[in-house]
């Protein structure tokens, strides 16, 4: 039995139990409610804490407030994640949004010595991991499925793709010279460097293109045969 089917059976076994279903509903609502109040001051661009600037936590939030609309962007991200988490149909999207946000907050509270709060944020982070795991069946294609086809091949594709990016370094160097970007003394040298960087980047793109799967998802059926998903 493959790892995919072991996880499938485990997921079905856990998600069909009434007490795990209640716990999941409780966890979703608790995390969502925990995110909404902190999002409002950010959206309104108001200070999040009254701690003085001499305190590391207060200093951080003062600096964050001074970033302008980025501060509001964080608030909107928290609010949207909370709302998506409350709606069963979009709860998997909310969990995916919630996890990186709360993980960042958890690391922040530990690093700046936010006394007591780091315990709460760490528990919230673990709860978010649980909610992502609960959505395993919705997210499993990310890990277990691949696409059925390969990219279209054409003659000398490695050479052509690489050459395009390498040649792009020439007009880029001219543009840099025309606008005086970087105030370099020798733009001919810079152009050569851009051509070399373009060649290197083009090689990476060509290799990625060569092995990039495309087309429909190749979903395995219970009998082990592939089926389009």
NUNU-281747 format. One line per 3 residues: number of its first residue (from 1); their letters; for each residue x, y, z of C-alpha. Coordinates in Angstrom, 1 decimal, decimal comma, always signed. Layout:
BEGIN
NUM = a = X Y Z | ...
***
This chain:
BEGIN
1 = xxx = +0,0 +0,0 +0,0 | +1,4 +3,4 -1,0 | +1,8 +6,4 +1,2
4 = xxx = -1,0 +8,1 -0,6 | -3,5 +5,4 +0,3 | -2,3 +5,2 +3,9
7 = xxx = -2,9 +8,9 +4,3 | -6,3 +8,6 +2,5 | -7,4 +5,9 +4,9
10 = xxx = -6,1 +7,8 +7,9 | -7,8 +11,1 +6,8 | -11,2 +9,4 +6,2
13 = xxx = -11,0 +7,6 +9,5 | -10,4 +10,9 +11,4 | -12,7 +13,2 +9,5
16 = xxx = -15,7 +10,8 +9,8 | -15,7 +11,0 +13,6 | -18,3 +13,4 +15,1
19 = xxx = -15,9 +14,6 +17,8 | -13,2 +15,5 +15,3 | -15,8 +17,3 +13,2
22 = xxx = -16,9 +19,4 +16,2 | -13,3 +20,1 +17,2 | -12,5 +21,3 +13,7
25 = xxx = -15,5 +23,6 +13,5 | -14,5 +24,9 +17,0 | -10,9 +25,5 +15,9
28 = xxx = -11,9 +27,2 +12,7 | -14,2 +29,6 +14,5 | -11,8 +30,2 +17,3
31 = xxx = -8,9 +31,1 +15,0 | -11,1 +33,3 +12,8 | -12,5 +35,2 +15,8
34 = xxx = -8,9 +35,5 +17,1 | -7,8 +37,2 +13,8 | -10,7 +39,6 +13,3
37 = xxx = -10,1 +42,0 +16,3 | -6,3 +42,5 +15,5 | -7,1 +43,2 +11,8
40 = xxx = -9,4 +46,1 +12,5 | -6,8 +48,6 +13,9 | -4,5 +47,8 +11,0
43 = xxx = -7,2 +48,3 +8,4 | -8,0 +51,7 +10,1 | -4,3 +52,4 +10,3
46 = xxx = -4,3 +52,8 +14,1 | -1,6 +51,7 +16,6 | -1,9 +48,1 +17,5
49 = xxx = -0,3 +48,4 +20,9 | +0,2 +51,2 +23,5 | +3,7 +49,9 +24,5
52 = xxx = +6,4 +52,6 +24,3 | +9,0 +52,7 +21,6 | +11,7 +51,7 +24,2
55 = xxx = +10,0 +48,3 +24,3 | +11,1 +45,9 +21,5 | +7,5 +45,0 +20,8
58 = xxx = +6,3 +48,7 +20,8 | +9,3 +49,6 +18,6 | +8,4 +46,9 +16,1
61 = xxx = +4,8 +48,0 +15,8 | +5,7 +51,7 +15,6 | +8,0 +50,9 +12,7
64 = xxx = +5,3 +48,7 +11,1 | +2,7 +51,4 +11,5 | +5,1 +53,8 +9,7
67 = xxx = +5,2 +51,5 +6,6 | +2,0 +53,0 +5,3 | -0,5 +50,9 +3,3
70 = xxx = +1,6 +47,7 +4,0 | +0,3 +47,9 +7,6 | -3,3 +48,0 +6,2
73 = xxx = -2,5 +45,2 +3,8 | -1,6 +42,9 +6,7 | -4,9 +43,8 +8,4
76 = xxx = -6,9 +43,0 +5,2 | -5,0 +39,7 +4,9 | -5,9 +38,7 +8,4
79 = xxx = -9,5 +39,7 +7,9 | -9,9 +37,8 +4,6 | -8,3 +34,7 +6,0
82 = xxx = -10,7 +34,8 +9,0 | -13,7 +35,2 +6,8 | -12,7 +32,4 +4,4
85 = xxx = -12,0 +30,2 +7,4 | -15,6 +30,7 +8,7 | -17,2 +29,7 +5,4
88 = xxx = -17,1 +25,8 +5,1 | -16,9 +26,1 +1,3 | -13,8 +28,2 +1,4
91 = xxx = -12,3 +26,9 +4,7 | -9,4 +25,2 +2,9 | -8,3 +28,5 +1,3
94 = xxx = -8,7 +30,2 +4,6 | -6,5 +27,6 +6,3 | -3,8 +28,0 +3,6
97 = xxx = -3,9 +31,8 +4,1 | -4,0 +31,6 +7,8 | -1,0 +29,3 +8,3
100 = xxx = +1,8 +31,5 +6,9 | +0,4 +34,6 +8,6 | +0,2 +33,1 +12,0
103 = xxx = +3,5 +31,3 +11,6 | +5,1 +34,7 +10,9 | +3,4 +36,2 +14,0
106 = xxx = +4,5 +33,2 +16,1 | +8,1 +33,6 +15,2 | +7,9 +37,4 +15,7
109 = xxx = +6,4 +37,1 +19,2 | +9,2 +34,7 +20,2 | +12,0 +36,8 +18,7
112 = xxx = +11,0 +40,1 +20,3 | +10,2 +38,5 +23,6 | +6,5 +39,2 +23,6
115 = xxx = +5,9 +37,7 +27,1 | +3,1 +35,2 +27,3 | +1,8 +36,0 +23,8
118 = xxx = +4,3 +33,6 +22,1 | +2,5 +30,7 +23,8 | -0,8 +31,7 +22,3
121 = xxx = +0,5 +32,3 +18,9 | +2,4 +29,0 +18,8 | -0,7 +27,2 +19,8
124 = xxx = -2,6 +29,1 +17,0 | +0,1 +28,1 +14,6 | -0,3 +24,4 +15,5
127 = xxx = -4,0 +24,7 +15,2 | -3,6 +26,1 +11,7 | -1,3 +23,2 +10,8
130 = xxx = -4,1 +20,9 +12,0 | -6,7 +22,7 +9,8 | -4,5 +22,4 +6,7
133 = xxx = -4,1 +18,7 +7,5 | -7,9 +18,4 +7,8 | -8,1 +19,6 +4,1
136 = xxx = -5,7 +16,9 +3,0 | -8,1 +15,5 +0,4 | -8,5 +18,9 -1,2
139 = xxx = -4,8 +19,6 -1,2 | -3,3 +16,1 -2,0 | -2,9 +16,8 -5,7
142 = xxx = -0,1 +19,3 -4,8 | +1,9 +16,3 -3,5 | +0,8 +13,1 -5,2
145 = xxx = -0,5 +14,1 -8,6 | +1,4 +15,2 -11,7 | +0,3 +16,3 -15,1
148 = xxx = +0,0 +13,9 -18,0 | +2,0 +15,6 -20,7 | +5,4 +17,2 -21,3
151 = xxx = +6,1 +20,6 -22,8 | +6,2 +20,9 -26,6 | +9,6 +20,1 -28,0
154 = xxx = +11,2 +22,1 -30,8 | +14,5 +22,0 -32,6 | +17,5 +23,3 -30,7
157 = xxx = +15,3 +24,4 -27,9 | +18,1 +24,7 -25,3 | +20,1 +26,9 -27,6
160 = xxx = +17,2 +29,1 -28,7 | +15,8 +29,7 -25,3 | +19,3 +30,5 -23,8
163 = xxx = +20,2 +32,7 -26,8 | +17,1 +34,8 -26,4 | +17,9 +35,6 -22,8
166 = xxx = +21,6 +36,1 -23,5 | +20,8 +38,5 -26,3 | +18,4 +40,4 -24,1
169 = xxx = +21,4 +41,5 -22,1 | +22,5 +43,8 -24,9 | +19,4 +46,1 -25,0
172 = xxx = +19,3 +45,9 -21,2 | +22,9 +47,2 -21,1 | +22,1 +50,0 -23,6
175 = xxx = +19,1 +51,0 -21,4 | +21,2 +51,1 -18,3 | +23,8 +53,3 -20,1
178 = xxx = +21,0 +55,6 -21,5 | +19,4 +56,3 -18,1 | +22,7 +56,1 -16,2
181 = xxx = +21,5 +53,3 -13,9 | +24,1 +52,6 -11,2 | +26,4 +55,3 -12,4
184 = xxx = +28,9 +52,8 -13,6 | +32,1 +53,9 -15,3 | +32,2 +51,1 -17,9
187 = xxx = +28,8 +50,2 -19,3 | +30,4 +47,9 -21,9 | +31,6 +45,7 -19,1
190 = xxx = +28,2 +45,8 -17,5 | +26,6 +44,8 -20,8 | +28,9 +41,8 -21,1
193 = xxx = +28,0 +40,9 -17,5 | +24,3 +41,2 -18,4 | +24,7 +38,9 -21,4
196 = xxx = +26,4 +36,4 -19,2 | +23,7 +36,6 -16,6 | +21,1 +36,3 -19,3
199 = xxx = +22,8 +33,2 -20,6 | +22,8 +31,7 -17,2 | +19,2 +32,6 -16,5
202 = xxx = +18,2 +31,3 -20,0 | +19,8 +28,0 -19,2 | +17,8 +27,7 -16,0
205 = xxx = +14,6 +28,5 -17,9 | +15,4 +26,0 -20,7 | +16,0 +23,2 -18,2
208 = xxx = +12,8 +24,1 -16,3 | +10,8 +24,2 -19,5 | +12,2 +20,8 -20,6
211 = xxx = +11,0 +19,0 -17,4 | +7,8 +21,0 -16,7 | +4,7 +18,8 -16,8
214 = xxx = +1,6 +20,2 -18,5 | -1,9 +19,2 -19,4 | -4,4 +17,3 -17,3
217 = xxx = -3,7 +15,8 -13,9 | -2,8 +12,1 -13,9 | -4,9 +10,8 -11,1
220 = xxx = -4,3 +7,2 -10,0 | -7,4 +5,1 -9,6 | -7,8 +2,5 -6,9
223 = xxx = -6,7 -0,3 -9,3 | -3,4 +1,6 -9,8 | -4,1 +2,7 -13,4
226 = xxx = -3,9 +6,4 -14,3 | -7,0 +8,4 -14,9 | -7,4 +12,1 -16,0
229 = x = -8,5 +14,4 -13,2
***
